[in-house]
Amino acid sequence: MSELIREKTAGGRCIYGFQVEAFPTLVANIYVIDDGSELTLIDCGSGLEASNQGILAGFEALREQYDVSFNLSDIKRIIVTHAHIDHFGGLPFVRQHTAAPLGVHILDRRVLSNYEERVIVASQRLDTFLERAGVDQMHRQQLMGMYLFAKDVYHSTPVQFLLDEAEPVAEMAVYHVPGHCPGQVCLGVDDVLLTADHILASTTPHQAPESITLNMGLGHYLHSLDKIAALDDVRLALGGHEEPITNLRQRICEIRQFHEQRLQRILEICSQPASIVDISRTLFGKVHSYHVLLALEETGAHVEYLYQRGELLVANLQEIEQERNPVLKYVRS
């Protein structure tokens, strides 16, 4: 694909970037950090054939446009910014070309190294969330089928080192920013920040409730935004998708404002008791396919945030007391 980049940092390192088609409607950015002696690969795409071939094509395009001599086999270190499959699914393919050690944050390690277990546990929690949200059994089965459609692309891959804020890796600062994903990290390369999916140029990163996966949820995410907003001397931010961000703090303010407006809208909707399905339909209107699941998760994350803070209450306590897993209905306190 197009959109190659080369950025030279204040410390003299080069950051190369190219795009791959992670899924038919999703483009992901992959980065290569050249410190003059070693190459570090940041993220690996989804593992689907188009994504894997896009990695090879990306290296070839870098060689042609920037007259570099390296290829995938020259990578000395692999870092996965977070354990969403559009960023780590290509690891088995990359492993065919390099034995470079793999690193990820400890809260995402088991997704990469014990993937089959993770799929089973996460699927059960998601199904429970959908039932309590008000999704009927037939539609739950459809949504779970979509959730699992690409889960056999990846197989468990050992992790050789862990990312920790107290220990820079290859002289890159590590910032743990949970919310969008439990082990999400941003990486500081001199005056450039690799923001992965924590902060994107145009899209407000997707949120899901912590009831599905611990250390996700809107509360964690907003706190993590504050951590990055406090950084000084970030000249440029490079996300896991979309274009570079030239004014990071302004973009953070825009994202916070978006969530504040959504939270206020949910409070308005919940002037009368409403399930997550009811709230999602009002917020997003008629959506289709995988976007239904995304809308429900996004709604659930915001409802959970308000409920945790006592701004929403559960309205149907009698049903909860009498039934095993009833649909929860929320009302403004």
C-alpha positions in Angstrom: 0.0 0.0 0.0 1.0 3.7 -0.2 1.7 6.3 2.5 5.3 5.6 3.3 7.0 7.8 5.9 10.5 8.5 7.1 11.0 10.6 10.2 14.4 11.5 11.6 14.2 12.1 15.4 16.0 14.7 17.4 18.4 11.9 18.5 19.3 11.0 15.0 17.2 7.8 14.7 15.1 7.0 11.7 11.5 5.9 11.9 10.2 4.3 8.8 6.5 3.5 8.3 4.2 1.8 5.8 0.6 0.5 5.7 -0.9 -2.9 5.4 -4.5 -4.0 4.8 -5.2 -5.6 8.2 -8.8 -6.3 7.3 -10.8 -5.4 4.2 -12.0 -2.1 5.8 -9.0 -1.5 8.1 -5.5 -0.2 7.3 -2.8 -0.6 9.9 0.5 1.2 10.2 3.7 -0.7 10.8 7.0 1.0 11.8 10.7 0.1 11.7 13.0 2.0 14.0 16.6 2.3 12.8 19.0 3.4 15.5 22.1 3.0 13.2 23.0 -0.4 14.5 19.8 -2.4 15.0 16.3 -2.5 13.6 13.2 -2.8 15.7 9.8 -3.8 14.2 6.7 -2.2 15.7 3.6 -4.3 15.2 3.0 -7.1 12.7 -0.5 -6.6 11.1 -3.4 -9.1 11.3 -1.9 -12.3 9.9 -4.4 -12.4 7.0 -2.8 -13.0 3.6 -3.2 -9.4 2.4 -1.6 -8.1 5.6 1.3 -10.6 5.4 2.1 -9.7 1.8 1.7 -6.1 2.7 4.6 -6.4 5.1 6.9 -7.8 2.4 5.7 -5.1 0.0 6.3 -2.4 2.6 9.9 -3.4 3.1 10.4 -3.5 -0.7 8.8 0.0 -1.0 11.1 1.4 1.7 14.1 0.0 -0.2 12.9 1.6 -3.4 11.9 5.0 -2.1 14.5 5.6 0.6 17.4 3.6 -0.8 17.7 1.4 2.4 19.2 -2.0 2.2 17.4 -3.8 5.0 14.6 -6.4 4.8 12.4 -8.4 7.2 15.2 -10.9 8.0 17.4 -8.0 9.4 15.0 -7.2 12.2 16.7 -7.6 15.6 13.7 -6.9 17.9 9.9 -7.1 17.6 7.6 -5.0 19.8 3.8 -5.4 19.9 2.2 -2.3 21.1 -1.0 -4.0 22.3 -2.8 -7.4 22.0 -5.4 -6.6 19.3 -5.1 -9.0 16.4 -4.7 -6.3 13.8 -1.4 -5.5 15.5 -0.1 -9.0 16.5 -1.8 -11.5 14.2 1.1 -11.4 11.7 3.6 -12.7 14.3 3.7 -16.3 13.0 4.4 -15.0 9.5 7.1 -12.6 10.7 8.6 -15.5 12.6 9.2 -17.3 9.3 11.6 -14.5 8.4 13.3 -13.6 11.6 14.0 -15.1 15.0 14.2 -11.7 16.7 13.0 -11.6 20.3 9.4 -10.5 20.9 8.3 -8.1 23.5 4.9 -6.9 24.8 3.5 -5.5 28.1 2.9 -8.1 30.8 -0.9 -7.5 30.8 -1.0 -8.6 27.2 1.5 -11.4 27.3 -1.0 -14.2 27.7 -2.9 -13.1 24.7 0.2 -13.7 22.5 1.6 -16.7 24.3 -1.6 -18.5 25.5 -3.9 -17.4 22.7 -6.3 -20.4 22.7 -7.1 -19.9 26.4 -7.6 -16.2 25.9 -10.2 -16.8 23.1 -12.3 -19.1 25.2 -12.3 -16.9 28.3 -12.9 -13.7 26.4 -15.7 -15.3 24.4 -17.6 -16.4 27.5 -17.3 -13.0 29.1 -18.4 -11.3 25.9 -21.5 -13.6 25.6 -22.4 -12.8 29.2 -22.1 -9.0 28.5 -24.3 -9.3 25.4 -27.0 -11.2 27.3 -27.1 -8.6 30.1 -27.1 -5.9 27.5 -30.4 -7.2 26.1 -29.3 -9.0 22.9 -31.5 -12.0 22.2 -30.0 -15.5 21.8 -30.2 -15.6 18.0 -28.4 -12.3 17.6 -25.9 -13.2 20.3 -24.9 -16.3 18.2 -24.5 -14.1 15.1 -22.4 -11.6 16.9 -20.2 -14.2 18.5 -19.7 -15.8 15.1 -18.4 -12.5 13.8 -16.2 -12.0 16.9 -14.6 -15.4 16.3 -14.3 -15.3 12.5 -10.6 -14.6 12.3 -9.5 -16.2 15.6 -7.9 -19.2 13.9 -5.5 -17.0 11.9 -3.1 -16.8 14.9 -1.5 -19.4 17.1 0.3 -19.0 20.4 3.8 -17.4 20.1 6.3 -17.2 22.9 7.2 -13.8 24.3 10.9 -13.2 25.1 10.8 -9.9 27.0 8.3 -7.7 28.7 7.8 -3.9 28.3 8.0 -1.9 31.5 7.8 1.8 32.2 10.8 1.5 34.5 13.0 0.0 31.8 13.4 1.7 28.4 13.8 -0.8 25.6 16.4 0.0 22.9 16.6 3.5 24.4 12.9 4.0 23.8 10.7 5.2 26.7 7.7 2.9 27.5 4.4 4.4 28.7 1.8 2.0 29.9 -1.6 3.4 28.8 -4.4 0.8 29.5 -8.0 1.4 28.4 -8.3 0.6 24.7 -6.3 -2.6 25.6 -4.9 -3.8 29.0 -1.3 -3.8 27.9 -1.4 -0.9 25.5 1.9 1.1 25.4 3.1 4.2 23.7 6.8 4.4 22.8 8.9 7.5 23.0 11.6 7.7 20.4 13.4 11.0 21.2 10.9 13.7 20.2 8.5 11.3 18.4 5.8 9.3 20.2 4.4 6.1 18.8 0.9 6.2 20.1 -0.4 2.9 18.6 -4.2 2.8 19.2 -4.2 5.0 22.3 -4.5 8.2 20.3 -5.4 8.4 16.6 -5.5 11.4 14.3 -9.2 11.2 13.2 -10.9 8.2 15.0 -11.7 8.2 18.7 -10.2 4.8 19.7 -12.8 2.1 20.4 -13.7 1.4 24.1 -15.1 -1.8 25.6 -16.2 -2.4 29.2 -13.8 -3.7 31.9 -16.5 -6.3 32.7 -15.3 -8.1 29.5 -11.5 -7.6 30.0 -9.8 -6.3 33.1 -7.8 -3.0 32.8 -9.9 -1.9 29.8 -12.8 0.5 30.3 -13.3 4.2 29.9 -11.9 5.2 33.3 -8.5 3.6 32.6 -8.5 5.2 29.2 -9.1 8.7 30.3 -6.5 8.4 33.0 -4.0 7.2 30.4 -4.8 10.2 28.2 -3.8 12.4 31.1 -0.5 10.6 31.4 0.4 11.3 27.7 -0.9 14.9 27.9 1.6 15.6 30.6 4.6 14.7 28.3 6.8 17.5 27.2 8.6 17.9 23.9 6.6 15.6 21.7 7.1 17.0 18.2 5.1 14.4 16.4 2.9 11.4 17.2 2.5 8.4 15.0 -0.5 6.2 15.5 -1.2 2.6 14.7 -3.7 3.7 12.1 -4.4 6.9 10.1 -2.0 9.9 9.5 0.6 11.5 11.8 -0.5 13.8 14.6 1.2 17.2 14.7 -0.6 18.6 17.8 -0.9 15.8 20.3 -2.3 17.8 23.2 -5.0 19.3 21.0 -6.0 15.9 19.8 -6.2 14.6 23.3 -8.5 17.5 24.2 -10.7 16.6 21.2 -11.0 13.0 22.3 -11.8 13.9 25.9 -14.5 16.3 24.7 -16.0 13.5 22.5 -16.3 11.2 25.5 -17.8 13.9 27.7 -20.5 14.6 25.2 -21.3 10.9 24.8 -21.5 10.5 28.6 -23.9 13.4 28.8 -26.0 12.0 26.0 -26.3 8.6 27.8 -27.5 10.4 30.9 -30.2 12.1 28.9 -31.3 8.8 27.3 -31.5 7.2 30.8 -34.0 9.6 32.1 -36.2 6.5 31.7 -34.9 2.9 32.3 -33.0 1.6 29.3 -30.8 -1.4 28.5 -27.5 -1.2 26.7 -29.2 -2.3 23.5 -31.7 0.5 23.9 -29.0 3.1 24.6 -26.9 1.8 21.7 -29.7 2.1 19.2 -30.4 5.6 20.2 -26.7 6.6 20.1 -25.7 4.9 16.8 -29.0 4.3 14.9 -29.1 1.3 12.6 -25.7 -0.3 12.1 -24.8 -3.6 10.5 -22.5 -6.6 10.8 -19.5 -6.2 13.1 -20.4 -2.6 13.8 -23.3 -3.8 15.9 -20.8 -5.4 18.3 -18.6 -2.4 18.3 -21.5 -0.1 19.1 -22.6 -2.3 22.0 -19.2 -2.5 23.5 -18.7 1.3 23.1 -22.0 1.9 24.8 -21.2 -0.6 27.5 -17.9 1.1 28.3 -19.7 4.5 28.8 -22.6 3.0 30.8 -20.1 1.1 33.0 -18.1 4.4 33.6 -21.3 6.2 34.7 -22.5 3.3 36.8 -19.2 2.9 38.6 -19.4 6.6 39.6 -23.0 6.5 40.8 -24.5 8.6 38.0 -26.5 5.6 36.7 -28.4 3.1 38.8 -29.9 -0.3 38.0 -33.6 0.2 37.7 -34.8 -3.5 37.7 -33.5 -4.8 41.0 -36.4 -7.2 41.5 -35.6 -9.0 38.2 -31.9 -9.1 39.2 -32.8 -10.7 42.5 -35.1 -13.3 41.0 -33.3 -14.2 37.7 -29.9 -15.7 37.0 -28.7 -13.4 34.3 -31.4 -10.8 33.5 -31.1 -7.8 31.1 -29.9 -4.8 33.1 -31.8 -1.6 32.8 -30.2 1.7 33.8 -31.7 5.0 35.0 -30.1 8.3 35.8 -29.6 8.7 39.6 
